[in-house]
Each structure stands twice: as structure tokens, then as C-alpha cells.
Amino acid sequence: MRKSLSFKPSGPPNWRALQGFSTFLARRVGSGDEWVIGVGVRHQMEVREPGNGFKRLKAFLDEQNDWAFGHIAYGSGAEVEPGLVLRSDVNGWAAMQFFVPQFVIQWSPDMGEVHAFDGEVQKALALISELNTPSDPAPEAGSMDWQRPEQAVYNERAAELMAWIQRGDIYEVNFCQRRTASAPGFDPFAAFGVMDHKLHATHAAFYRSGDHFALCQSPERFLLISGRTVTGEPMKGTRPRHADPATDKALAMELAKDGKERSENIMAVDVLRHDLSRVAASGTVRVEELCTVKSLPAVHQMTSTVTAELRAGLHPVDAICSCFPPASMTGAPKRRAMELIEEAERNPRDLYSGTLGFFTPTGDADLNVVIRTVLFNRSTGVASLTTGSALTAQCGLEQEWEECELKARSVLDALGHAG
């Protein structure tokens, strides 16, 4: 049984306090400095290759009946669509991994709570003390020399996907490009602090699994499960922010009225509605919000909200399995889009396009979409950053290339690195 102790946060968490732990996951759960943080490992389940991950996750959650934090990588989508083959991760991320932490910390500006087992209360209080120590406001993260994707290669592969759209095999497909950098001196703890200070994304996450780090500034939620209610928030459509208020407002209005961007968003909504219908009680799938423009620190984003009530007898993991990978990161129809993504993209997506999140002891869950994320392997010193956009019959390849670049620049500018 965990004991719960209250404390008063003095500001944002000092992420340097986590460097002595080989496993942790911090997830922002609101627009402010509200975090849920799992630190250390008491129990863990890991699936290296897709196969029976969702089944094992259900069993793990039911057996532990506790908080569980972790990830589902994009490749686990092969479990959802029978016969679909996705390339294995070459960078060391497990297909699925969840852990019951030593310490669970709920952190908000006004009040915090730490949940720890008997015998570890003093260790928990020491950790809180370190997290509460003010950090360097502008630490150095280390330099990174990013290798930019080639636009000619992008255009060639995007044109091949457009040909499939013209044929009618698909209506929309999310096509992504990866940057890599050799960064042996990169400091992920300093870097995440810098990124989060500048981007402050609503579904940000800081994750470590051994030598693997994910520095995630995601503005997109995959699924929120509260009781029997499942909520998804697909995001499609992007514009840059501008320092001039009038220009900034005009960019937001332009996005709201853009027919192409709206069609992309609505197609993602339709995919999510279909995915949820497989696990929802009859008549409960509803579109609560359609094509709403939300202004974030670096970009304007178009977001919709879909809800459903989970059918009696089904597990929350059944909803996750039915909807995975996130609709906004695949296409329509979903399976065919994923097959073509596999042919067109040069690299496996690894954790990108997957999800980071947690389950509570009552079975509720909050899972993001892993985008705007730097993945770093400390053992090799290699970092990667992947960005994408949706191709439809209405799109222009130059515009889609620029959208990928805009998303990459928002992260790289926050890090202070040229892209």
C-alpha cells in the first residue's frame, strides 16, 4: 500500500533530480505546470517485438492494480491489423513497455503529492526536495549537428503516395521525414528544461528507459480514459505563430478557414470514429468539437474532440488497441495507409507516432501522441527528430515540405540548434 504525502512546489520541477534513475516518465496533464511523474521501477512488462503486447498489458495492469507508466511504439500497430508487417525498431526501443514506479508524484503549482510504499517514504521526500530545488534558468544542452532530409527525396516519395491517392487506394496519408544528429555530449536533462520552458506543450513528456531518452513536446492527446468514457483529440492543420499580434491572429483565422486543412482534420476524425465504434456502446460515439484552432507557443494547431462510452465487458486497453496507432499519424483507410507508409518512409518510426502515458490504479489513462520529440540514445550519442504532414488530393508538395520543416524548426529553435 502506498502512503500519500503532500508538499508545496516552489516552481517547475528540476529535471536534474531524476538523473540518478534509469527509468522515469513525466507527463504534463494540463496547460500549466501540472505533471504526473513515475520514477524508478518496482515491476515491469516489456514486449521487444509486436505480438501479444496489448494482451500482456491488460494482464499486467490487472495483476498490479497500481499506477503504471510507459510507452507503446508505432510498430505495435502490427498487432491491431492482422497480417500487417511493420519494420522492427533499429534504435533499441521496445515495442511496448510499462512499469509500476517506486514513486508517483502529482505536481501542480499550488500543491503536490508523492505516493510511496512503506520503507521508501524518506527516499521519496529526498527526491521531492531535489525536484523542488531551483534549476539553472538557461542550462547548456550541448551542441548538435543535424543532418537535414533531402527535399528531392521527399518530393519523389511523396509523389508516389500522391499517385495512390489519385488512384483512390487512399484519401489521406501521414508522410514523415527524419533528421539525425551525432551528439555525444548532449545533456537530455538540460535540453528538456530548455524545450519545456519555451514550448510548454499541453501533453509534453520526459521519458527515460536505460540509455534511451524521449524529450517530447507534444501538443496532441491520443486518448483520455476516465471511467468508461474514452476521449480522443486528433490534430491536423498547422500554422506558425508570429510576433505581430495582428499577423498572428490572421494566421490563426487562415488556418480555421483552410478547406484542405479542415478536410485532413475531418478525415482523421472519421478514422477515430470508426476505431472507437469497434469498442463503443451503441450510439455513444460523438464529435464534441470539430476543427477548433488552438494557439500554442510555437504554432497554431487545428484540433477536434471525439468521445465514446466503452462497451460493457471491455477493458480500457481494448480501446487503446482498437485506436492504435493514432488516427492523425496514419491515414484513411488506415490499414492501406500504413502499408504505403511502410513502403515510402526510409526509417522505422520507432517511438515516434506512438504514445507515452500512464494508467491510474482505478484504470483511468492519459496517453499522448509522440510528436515534436527528440529521441536520444546515450550509448551511441545519436539523436533523431521526425516530423510529418498529411498528404491529400488537394495538397501541394512544397507546402507539405514546409509544414514538416516548420514543425522541426519549432523544436530545434527551442533547443537553440540550427536545423
C-alpha positions as CSV (number, residue, x, y, z in Angstrom):
1,M,0.0,0.0,0.0
2,R,1.3,3.4,-0.9
3,K,1.4,6.3,1.5
4,S,0.5,9.8,0.2
5,L,2.3,12.8,1.4
6,S,1.6,16.5,0.5
7,F,4.2,19.1,-0.3
8,K,4.3,22.6,-1.7
9,P,6.1,23.0,-5.0
10,S,8.4,26.0,-5.3
11,G,8.2,26.2,-9.1
12,P,8.6,23.8,-12.1
13,P,10.3,20.5,-11.4
14,N,14.1,20.5,-11.5
15,W,14.6,17.6,-14.0
16,R,18.2,17.2,-13.0
17,A,16.9,15.4,-9.8
18,L,15.9,12.4,-12.0
19,Q,19.3,11.7,-13.4
20,G,20.1,9.0,-10.8
21,F,17.2,6.9,-12.0
22,S,17.4,4.6,-15.1
23,T,13.7,4.7,-15.7
24,F,11.2,7.5,-15.3
25,L,8.3,9.1,-17.2
26,A,6.9,12.6,-16.5
27,R,3.7,13.7,-18.3
28,R,2.2,17.1,-18.3
29,V,-1.6,16.8,-17.7
30,G,-2.7,20.3,-18.2
31,S,-1.9,23.6,-19.8
32,G,0.0,24.8,-16.7
33,D,2.8,23.2,-14.7
34,E,0.7,20.1,-13.7
35,W,2.7,16.9,-14.0
36,V,2.2,13.2,-13.2
37,I,5.7,11.6,-12.7
38,G,6.6,8.0,-12.3
39,V,10.1,7.3,-11.0
40,G,12.0,4.1,-10.5
41,V,10.8,0.5,-11.2
42,R,9.2,-2.0,-8.9
43,H,7.6,-4.2,-11.6
44,Q,7.9,-4.0,-15.4
45,M,6.5,-5.6,-18.5
46,E,8.3,-5.4,-21.8
47,V,7.5,-6.6,-25.3
48,R,10.5,-6.4,-27.6
49,E,8.7,-7.3,-30.9
50,P,4.9,-6.8,-31.6
51,G,2.9,-9.9,-31.0
52,N,0.8,-10.1,-27.9
53,G,1.6,-6.8,-26.3
54,F,-1.9,-5.5,-25.7
55,K,-3.0,-8.8,-24.2
56,R,0.1,-8.8,-21.9
57,L,-0.6,-5.1,-20.9
58,K,-4.1,-6.0,-19.8
59,A,-2.8,-8.8,-17.7
60,F,-0.1,-6.6,-16.2
61,L,-2.5,-3.8,-15.2
62,D,-5.0,-6.2,-13.7
63,E,-2.3,-8.0,-11.7
64,Q,-0.5,-4.9,-10.4
65,N,-3.6,-2.8,-9.7
66,D,-1.4,0.2,-9.3
67,W,0.0,3.2,-11.2
68,A,1.7,2.1,-14.5
69,F,3.8,4.4,-16.8
70,G,5.3,3.7,-20.2
71,H,5.1,3.6,-23.9
72,I,3.6,1.9,-27.0
73,A,5.8,2.3,-30.1
74,Y,4.3,2.7,-33.6
75,G,5.3,-0.8,-34.6
76,S,2.8,-2.2,-32.1
77,G,0.2,-1.3,-34.7
78,A,1.0,-4.6,-36.4
79,E,-0.9,-6.3,-33.6
80,V,-4.1,-4.3,-34.4
81,E,-4.2,-5.2,-38.1
82,P,-3.8,-8.9,-38.7
83,G,-1.2,-9.6,-41.4
84,L,0.3,-6.1,-41.4
85,V,4.1,-6.1,-41.2
86,L,5.9,-3.1,-39.8
87,R,9.7,-2.8,-39.7
88,S,11.4,-3.5,-36.4
89,D,12.9,-0.7,-34.4
90,V,16.7,-0.5,-35.1
91,N,17.3,2.0,-32.3
92,G,16.5,-0.2,-29.3
93,W,13.1,0.9,-28.2
94,A,10.8,-1.9,-27.1
95,A,7.5,-2.3,-28.9
96,M,5.8,-1.8,-25.6
97,Q,7.0,-1.2,-22.1
98,F,5.2,-0.3,-18.9
99,F,6.4,-0.1,-15.3
100,V,5.0,0.2,-11.8
101,P,7.2,3.0,-10.3
102,Q,8.8,3.3,-6.9
103,F,7.4,6.8,-6.5
104,V,4.5,8.6,-8.1
105,I,4.5,12.4,-8.0
106,Q,1.5,14.6,-8.8
107,W,2.9,18.1,-9.2
108,S,0.9,21.3,-9.6
109,P,1.8,24.9,-8.9
110,D,-0.4,25.1,-5.8
111,M,0.0,21.6,-4.2
112,G,1.8,18.3,-4.8
113,E,1.5,14.8,-3.6
114,V,4.0,11.9,-3.6
115,H,2.9,8.3,-3.3
116,A,5.5,5.9,-1.9
117,F,5.5,2.5,-0.3
118,D,6.4,1.8,3.3
119,G,10.1,1.9,3.8
120,E,10.7,4.3,1.0
121,V,9.0,7.4,2.4
122,Q,12.3,9.1,3.3
123,K,13.7,8.4,-0.2
124,A,10.6,9.9,-1.7
125,L,10.9,13.1,0.5
126,A,14.6,13.4,-0.5
127,L,13.6,13.2,-4.2
128,I,10.9,15.8,-3.7
129,S,13.5,18.1,-2.1
130,E,15.7,17.7,-5.1
131,L,12.9,18.3,-7.6
132,N,12.0,21.4,-5.6
133,T,15.5,22.9,-5.9
134,P,15.5,25.8,-8.4
135,S,17.3,24.9,-11.6
136,D,19.6,26.9,-13.9
137,P,17.1,29.0,-16.0
138,A,19.2,28.6,-19.1
139,P,21.4,25.5,-18.9
140,E,23.5,24.4,-21.8
141,A,22.3,21.2,-23.5
142,G,25.3,20.6,-25.8
143,S,25.6,21.2,-29.5
144,M,24.0,19.0,-32.2
145,D,24.9,18.9,-35.9
146,W,21.6,17.8,-37.6
147,Q,21.5,16.2,-41.0
148,R,18.6,17.6,-42.8
149,P,16.4,15.4,-45.1
150,E,16.8,15.9,-48.8
151,Q,13.8,17.7,-50.3
152,A,14.3,16.0,-53.7
153,V,13.9,12.6,-52.0
154,Y,10.9,13.8,-50.1
155,N,9.2,15.0,-53.3
156,E,9.9,11.7,-55.1
157,R,8.4,9.6,-52.3
158,A,5.5,12.0,-51.6
159,A,4.7,11.9,-55.4
160,E,4.5,8.1,-55.2
161,L,2.0,8.4,-52.4
162,M,0.0,11.1,-54.2
163,A,-0.3,8.6,-57.1
164,W,-2.0,6.1,-54.8
165,I,-4.3,8.9,-53.7
166,Q,-5.2,9.7,-57.3
167,R,-6.0,6.1,-57.9
168,G,-8.3,6.0,-55.0
169,D,-6.5,3.5,-52.8
170,I,-6.3,6.0,-50.0
171,Y,-7.7,9.5,-49.3
172,E,-5.1,10.7,-46.8
173,V,-1.7,9.6,-45.6
174,N,0.7,10.9,-43.0
175,F,4.2,11.0,-44.5
176,C,7.2,11.7,-42.3
177,Q,10.9,12.6,-42.6
178,R,13.6,12.0,-40.0
179,R,16.6,14.2,-39.1
180,T,19.5,12.7,-37.2
181,A,22.4,14.2,-35.3
182,S,25.6,12.9,-33.7
183,A,25.6,14.5,-30.2
184,P,27.8,12.5,-27.8
185,G,27.9,15.5,-25.3
186,F,24.1,16.1,-25.4
187,D,22.6,16.6,-22.0
188,P,18.9,15.5,-22.1
189,F,18.1,16.9,-18.6
190,A,19.2,20.4,-19.5
191,A,17.7,20.1,-23.0
192,F,14.3,19.1,-21.8
193,G,14.2,22.0,-19.3
194,V,15.1,24.4,-22.2
195,M,12.5,22.9,-24.5
196,D,9.7,22.9,-22.0
197,H,10.4,26.5,-20.9
198,K,9.9,27.7,-24.5
199,L,7.3,25.3,-25.9
200,H,5.3,24.3,-22.8
201,A,3.2,21.8,-24.8
202,T,0.0,20.6,-23.2
203,H,0.9,16.9,-23.5
204,A,4.7,17.1,-23.0
205,A,6.6,14.1,-21.7
206,F,10.2,13.4,-20.5
207,Y,11.0,9.7,-20.6
208,R,14.0,7.6,-19.9
209,S,14.4,3.8,-20.3
210,G,18.0,3.0,-19.7
211,D,20.2,4.7,-22.3
212,H,17.1,5.8,-24.3
213,F,15.5,9.2,-23.8
214,A,12.4,10.9,-25.3
215,L,12.2,14.7,-25.0
216,C,8.6,15.2,-26.1
217,Q,6.8,18.5,-26.6
218,S,3.6,17.0,-27.9
219,P,0.5,19.3,-28.3
220,E,-1.7,16.2,-29.1
221,R,-3.6,13.8,-26.9
222,F,-4.2,10.3,-28.2
223,L,-6.7,9.0,-25.7
224,L,-8.0,10.0,-22.3
225,I,-9.9,7.3,-20.5
226,S,-12.0,8.3,-17.5
227,G,-14.2,5.7,-16.1
228,R,-16.0,4.2,-19.1
229,T,-15.6,7.5,-21.2
230,V,-12.9,7.5,-23.9
231,T,-11.9,10.8,-25.4
232,G,-9.6,11.3,-28.5
233,E,-8.3,14.6,-29.8
234,P,-6.9,14.2,-33.3
235,M,-4.8,17.2,-34.5
236,K,-4.3,18.1,-38.1
237,G,-3.5,21.5,-39.6
238,T,-0.6,23.8,-38.6
239,R,0.4,27.5,-38.9
240,P,3.4,29.3,-37.4
241,R,3.0,31.9,-34.6
242,H,4.0,35.5,-35.4
243,A,5.4,38.2,-33.1
244,D,3.0,40.8,-34.5
245,P,-0.5,40.2,-32.9
246,A,-2.4,41.2,-36.0
247,T,-0.4,38.9,-38.2
248,D,-0.6,36.1,-35.7
249,K,-4.4,36.4,-35.5
250,A,-4.6,36.4,-39.3
251,L,-2.6,33.2,-39.5
252,A,-5.0,31.5,-37.0
253,M,-8.0,32.7,-39.0
254,E,-6.4,31.5,-42.2
255,L,-5.9,28.0,-40.7
256,A,-9.5,27.9,-39.4
257,K,-10.9,28.7,-42.9
258,D,-8.4,26.5,-44.9
259,G,-10.5,23.8,-46.7
260,K,-7.6,21.5,-47.2
261,E,-6.6,21.6,-43.5
262,R,-10.2,21.1,-42.5
263,S,-10.6,18.1,-44.8
264,E,-7.4,16.5,-43.3
265,N,-8.7,17.0,-39.8
266,I,-12.1,15.6,-40.6
267,M,-10.6,12.5,-42.2
268,A,-8.7,11.9,-39.0
269,V,-11.9,12.3,-37.1
270,D,-13.6,9.8,-39.3
271,V,-10.8,7.3,-38.8
272,L,-11.0,7.7,-35.0
273,R,-14.9,7.5,-35.0
274,H,-14.5,4.2,-36.9
275,D,-11.8,2.9,-34.5
276,L,-13.9,3.8,-31.4
277,S,-17.1,2.3,-32.9
278,R,-15.5,-1.2,-32.6
279,V,-15.4,-0.9,-28.8
280,A,-18.1,1.7,-28.0
281,A,-21.6,1.1,-26.6
282,S,-24.2,1.6,-29.4
283,G,-24.9,5.2,-30.3
284,T,-22.3,6.7,-28.0
285,V,-19.6,7.9,-30.4
286,R,-19.9,11.7,-30.6
287,V,-17.9,14.5,-32.2
288,E,-17.8,17.1,-29.4
289,E,-15.6,19.6,-31.1
290,L,-14.7,19.9,-34.8
291,C,-11.7,21.8,-36.3
292,T,-11.1,24.2,-33.5
293,V,-7.9,26.2,-33.8
294,K,-5.7,26.3,-30.6
295,S,-2.8,28.6,-30.3
296,L,0.4,27.1,-28.8
297,P,3.7,28.9,-28.1
298,A,5.3,27.9,-31.4
299,V,2.3,27.1,-33.7
300,H,-1.4,27.3,-34.2
301,Q,-3.0,23.8,-34.4
302,M,-6.4,22.5,-35.6
303,T,-7.9,20.0,-33.1
304,S,-11.1,18.0,-32.9
305,T,-12.6,16.0,-30.0
306,V,-14.4,12.7,-30.2
307,T,-15.9,10.8,-27.3
308,A,-17.4,7.4,-26.7
309,E,-18.6,5.1,-23.9
310,L,-16.7,1.8,-23.6
311,R,-18.9,-1.2,-24.2
312,A,-19.7,-3.3,-21.1
313,G,-17.2,-6.1,-20.5
314,L,-14.3,-4.5,-22.4
315,H,-11.1,-3.4,-20.8
316,P,-9.6,0.2,-21.2
317,V,-6.7,-1.4,-23.1
318,D,-9.2,-2.7,-25.7
319,A,-10.0,0.9,-26.5
320,I,-6.3,1.7,-26.9
321,C,-5.7,-1.3,-29.1
322,S,-8.7,-0.5,-31.3
323,C,-7.5,3.1,-31.9
324,F,-3.7,2.4,-32.2
325,P,-1.7,3.9,-33.9
326,P,-3.3,7.4,-33.6
327,A,-5.5,8.3,-36.5
328,S,-3.7,11.6,-37.1
329,M,-0.4,9.7,-37.7
330,T,-1.7,7.1,-40.2
331,G,-4.3,7.9,-42.9
332,A,-7.5,6.8,-44.5
333,P,-8.3,4.0,-44.9
334,K,-6.0,3.3,-42.0
335,R,-4.6,-0.2,-42.9
336,R,-3.8,0.7,-46.5
337,A,-2.2,4.0,-45.5
338,M,0.0,2.1,-43.0
339,E,1.1,-0.3,-45.7
340,L,2.1,2.6,-48.0
341,I,3.8,4.4,-45.2
342,E,5.9,1.3,-44.7
343,E,7.0,1.4,-48.3
344,A,7.6,5.2,-48.6
345,E,9.5,6.0,-45.4
346,R,13.1,5.1,-45.2
347,N,13.2,4.6,-41.5
348,P,11.1,2.7,-38.9
349,R,9.2,5.2,-36.8
350,D,10.3,3.7,-33.5
351,L,8.6,5.6,-30.6
352,Y,7.6,8.4,-32.9
353,S,3.8,8.3,-33.8
354,G,3.3,6.0,-30.8
355,T,2.2,7.1,-27.3
356,L,3.6,8.0,-23.9
357,G,1.4,7.9,-20.8
358,F,0.1,6.3,-17.7
359,F,-2.7,4.4,-16.0
360,T,-4.0,5.1,-12.5
361,P,-4.9,2.4,-10.0
362,T,-8.6,2.8,-10.9
363,G,-7.9,2.1,-14.6
364,D,-8.1,5.6,-16.0
365,A,-5.4,6.5,-18.5
366,D,-3.9,9.6,-20.2
367,L,-1.9,8.9,-23.4
368,N,-0.3,11.4,-25.7
369,V,0.8,11.2,-29.4
370,V,4.6,11.2,-29.7
371,I,5.3,14.1,-32.0
372,R,7.6,17.1,-31.7
373,T,10.0,14.7,-30.0
374,V,13.8,14.3,-29.8
375,L,14.8,10.7,-29.3
376,F,18.3,10.3,-27.9
377,N,20.4,7.2,-27.4
378,R,23.1,7.9,-24.8
379,S,25.1,4.8,-25.6
380,T,25.5,5.8,-29.3
381,G,25.3,9.6,-29.0
382,V,22.7,9.7,-31.8
383,A,19.6,11.8,-31.7
384,S,16.7,11.8,-34.1
385,L,13.8,14.2,-34.8
386,T,10.9,13.1,-37.1
387,T,8.2,15.4,-38.5
388,G,5.4,14.8,-40.9
389,S,2.3,16.1,-42.6
390,A,-0.8,14.7,-44.2
391,L,-1.0,14.3,-48.0
392,T,-4.4,14.6,-49.7
393,A,-5.6,15.1,-53.2
394,Q,-5.7,18.9,-52.5
395,C,-2.2,19.3,-51.2
396,G,0.9,20.8,-52.8
397,L,4.2,19.1,-52.1
398,E,6.1,22.4,-51.5
399,Q,3.5,23.3,-48.8
400,E,3.8,19.9,-47.2
401,W,7.6,20.0,-47.1
402,E,7.3,23.5,-45.4
403,E,4.9,22.1,-42.8
404,C,7.4,19.4,-41.9
405,E,10.2,22.0,-41.7
406,L,8.0,24.3,-39.6
407,K,7.4,21.5,-37.1
408,A,11.1,20.6,-36.9
409,R,12.1,24.2,-36.6
410,S,9.7,24.7,-33.6
411,V,11.7,22.0,-31.7
412,L,15.1,23.0,-32.9
413,D,14.6,26.7,-32.2
414,A,13.5,25.7,-28.7
415,L,16.7,23.8,-28.2
416,G,18.8,26.6,-29.7
417,H,20.1,24.5,-32.5
418,A,20.0,25.3,-36.2
419,G,18.2,22.7,-38.3
